[in-house]
Amino acid sequence: MVNNTLIVKFDHGCLNPSSSDSLCISKKVNGVYNVVFDNAAPRPAVGQKKLLSNNTFNFTTNYQVYFTQDYSNDALINSATDPKDIGLGQYVEWQDNDLSEAAKADVKLLSTEQAKSSFAVKNAPKSFHVAVKASTGRSWSTIFVDPNEHMGGGTITLTPKNEYILYWYNLADTEYVHEVFEGEAFKFSFPPGDSTRTIRYGYATQDQPADGSESPSFYIVGA
């Protein structure tokens, strides 16, 4: 397990306290970003984090899998089964209308190379979509829902990546499907051996806009 810490700072005057937009974080799984797993807003909704000039988000590489019955963009995710803990190189199986506990996958299910970065769900029914949760410290948050419809009875391989995006969106809830076009978001990752990343939202020269036409952007600190 890796404990990751994301720090997001704002240049002076770049955080609008009247805005209802949320700063959203998504993680890449199976090549896509499609779930908001954490967010905060300058004017938070009930239960939402308040976005400040200096913010810390914590999340880990502990994973769980479960099924959800529906997949719809811009909709809340509804769980159809209890989540099961799972690690890289492991699998769970749909048996007797429930997911089994995780076990080590053999090479027929996950190749030696796949086992380093993936886990699997075996015998998945066609009526469900596989979903993945990650630990965000004291709680769990969904990071991915498989959007694809399958024939049923097969094996679905799930590959979380050390790739994340930040973007602004007008929503107030996690556990929320939102399919993101990568070109509209700021991409980042955690360098090898470093579990902390600091990102600044502001100007090319910190706290100093070039002129009235310069819009704030995201910048990695110390890159």
C-alpha positions in Angstrom: 0.0 0.0 0.0 1.2 3.5 -0.8 -0.2 6.6 1.1 -0.3 9.5 -1.3 -0.7 13.1 -0.3 -1.8 15.8 -2.8 -1.4 19.4 -1.7 -3.2 22.1 -3.8 -2.3 25.8 -3.2 -3.8 28.9 -4.6 -2.1 32.1 -5.7 -3.4 35.3 -4.0 -6.7 36.3 -5.5 -7.2 33.0 -7.5 -9.7 31.4 -5.1 -13.2 32.9 -5.6 -15.1 32.4 -2.3 -18.4 32.9 -4.1 -17.9 30.2 -6.7 -19.9 27.0 -6.4 -17.5 25.0 -8.7 -15.8 22.0 -7.3 -12.1 21.1 -7.7 -12.4 17.4 -8.7 -9.9 14.6 -8.6 -10.1 11.5 -10.7 -7.7 8.5 -11.1 -7.1 6.6 -14.3 -8.3 3.0 -14.3 -8.4 0.8 -17.5 -7.3 3.7 -19.5 -10.0 6.2 -18.6 -11.1 8.7 -15.9 -14.8 8.4 -15.2 -15.4 8.9 -11.4 -14.9 11.9 -9.1 -13.3 10.3 -6.0 -12.6 13.5 -4.1 -13.5 17.1 -4.4 -13.8 20.4 -2.5 -15.5 23.8 -3.2 -15.0 27.4 -2.1 -18.7 27.4 -1.3 -19.2 23.7 -0.2 -22.5 21.8 -0.2 -23.6 19.9 2.9 -20.9 17.3 3.7 -18.5 18.6 1.1 -14.9 19.8 1.9 -14.3 23.5 1.9 -11.6 24.7 -0.5 -9.0 26.9 1.1 -5.8 28.6 0.0 -3.9 25.5 1.1 -5.5 22.1 0.8 -4.4 18.5 1.5 -6.0 15.4 0.0 -5.0 11.9 1.2 -5.6 8.6 -0.6 -4.0 5.2 -0.8 -3.5 2.3 -3.1 -5.7 0.0 -1.0 -8.5 -1.2 -3.3 -11.9 -2.9 -3.1 -14.2 -4.1 -5.9 -18.0 -4.4 -6.0 -20.9 -4.4 -8.5 -23.3 -1.6 -9.5 -26.3 -2.3 -11.6 -26.4 0.9 -13.6 -23.9 3.1 -15.5 -24.9 6.6 -16.5 -22.8 9.6 -17.0 -23.4 12.4 -14.5 -25.3 10.1 -12.1 -24.7 8.9 -8.6 -23.3 5.4 -8.2 -25.6 2.9 -6.5 -23.9 -0.2 -5.0 -25.6 -3.6 -5.7 -23.2 -5.7 -3.6 -20.9 -5.3 -0.7 -17.3 -4.4 -1.5 -14.4 -6.9 -1.2 -10.8 -6.0 -0.4 -8.4 -6.9 -3.2 -4.8 -6.4 -4.1 -2.6 -6.5 -7.2 -2.3 -10.0 -8.5 -5.5 -11.2 -6.9 -9.1 -11.9 -8.0 -12.6 -12.3 -6.7 -15.3 -14.5 -8.2 -19.1 -14.1 -8.5 -20.5 -17.2 -6.7 -23.9 -17.9 -5.2 -25.0 -14.3 -5.8 -22.1 -12.8 -4.0 -18.4 -11.9 -4.5 -15.9 -14.3 -3.0 -13.0 -13.1 -0.8 -9.9 -12.2 -2.8 -7.4 -14.9 -3.7 -4.1 -15.0 -5.6 -4.7 -15.3 -9.3 -2.9 -18.0 -11.3 -1.1 -17.2 -14.6 -4.1 -18.3 -16.6 -6.2 -15.5 -15.1 -3.5 -12.8 -14.8 -0.1 -13.2 -16.5 3.0 -12.6 -14.4 3.3 -9.1 -15.9 -0.4 -8.3 -15.4 -0.2 -9.4 -11.7 2.2 -6.5 -11.0 -0.4 -3.9 -11.9 -3.8 -5.4 -12.1 -6.5 -7.5 -10.3 -9.5 -9.3 -11.7 -13.2 -10.2 -11.3 -14.1 -13.7 -12.5 -17.5 -14.9 -13.7 -19.0 -11.4 -13.7 -22.7 -11.4 -14.6 -23.8 -9.4 -17.6 -26.4 -7.5 -15.5 -23.8 -5.7 -13.4 -20.9 -3.2 -13.9 -17.7 -3.7 -12.0 -16.6 -0.8 -9.8 -13.4 -0.1 -7.9 -13.0 1.8 -4.6 -9.8 3.2 -3.1 -9.1 4.2 0.5 -9.0 8.0 1.1 -7.7 7.7 4.6 -10.6 7.2 7.0 -13.1 6.2 4.3 -13.5 4.6 0.9 -14.4 6.3 -2.4 -15.2 4.9 -5.8 -12.6 5.6 -8.4 -13.9 3.7 -11.4 -17.0 2.1 -12.9 -16.6 -0.2 -15.9 -18.8 1.5 -18.6 -18.8 -1.6 -20.8 -21.5 -4.2 -21.1 -20.2 -7.8 -21.2 -21.6 -11.1 -22.2 -21.4 -12.5 -18.7 -19.4 -15.3 -17.2 -16.0 -13.9 -18.3 -13.1 -12.3 -16.5 -12.7 -8.5 -16.2 -9.2 -7.2 -15.6 -8.8 -3.9 -13.7 -5.7 -1.8 -13.9 -5.3 1.3 -11.7 -2.7 3.7 -12.9 -0.5 6.2 -11.1 -2.1 8.9 -13.3 -4.6 11.5 -12.0 -6.4 14.6 -13.2 -7.6 17.8 -11.6 -10.4 19.9 -13.1 -13.2 22.2 -12.2 -16.8 21.0 -12.4 -20.1 22.2 -10.9 -20.9 19.2 -8.7 -21.1 18.6 -5.0 -20.8 14.9 -4.5 -18.3 12.1 -4.8 -19.6 8.6 -5.8 -20.5 10.4 -9.0 -19.8 9.2 -12.5 -18.4 11.9 -14.7 -16.6 10.9 -18.0 -13.7 13.3 -18.5 -12.0 14.3 -21.7 -8.3 14.3 -20.8 -7.6 17.4 -22.8 -9.9 19.4 -20.6 -8.1 18.5 -17.3 -4.7 18.9 -15.7 -2.8 15.6 -15.5 -0.3 14.6 -12.8 1.3 11.6 -11.2 3.5 10.7 -8.3 7.2 10.4 -9.1 8.9 7.0 -8.2 9.7 6.9 -4.5 7.8 10.1 -3.8 4.3 9.9 -2.3 3.7 13.7 -2.1 2.8 16.1 -4.9 2.2 19.8 -4.6 0.2 21.6 -7.3 -0.4 25.4 -7.4 -3.4 27.1 -9.1 -2.4 30.5 -10.3 -0.1 32.3 -12.7 3.1 31.4 -14.5 4.9 33.7 -12.0 3.4 33.0 -8.6 1.1 35.7 -7.4 2.0 37.9 -10.3 -0.3 37.9 -13.3 1.4 39.1 -16.5 -1.6 41.3 -17.3 -5.3 41.3 -17.1 -5.6 38.7 -19.8 -3.6 35.9 -18.1 -5.9 33.2 -16.8 -4.9 31.0 -13.8 -3.7 27.5 -14.5 -2.4 24.5 -12.6 1.4 24.2 -12.1 3.4 21.4 -10.4 5.5 22.8 -7.6 9.1 21.5 -7.6 8.9 19.7 -10.9 
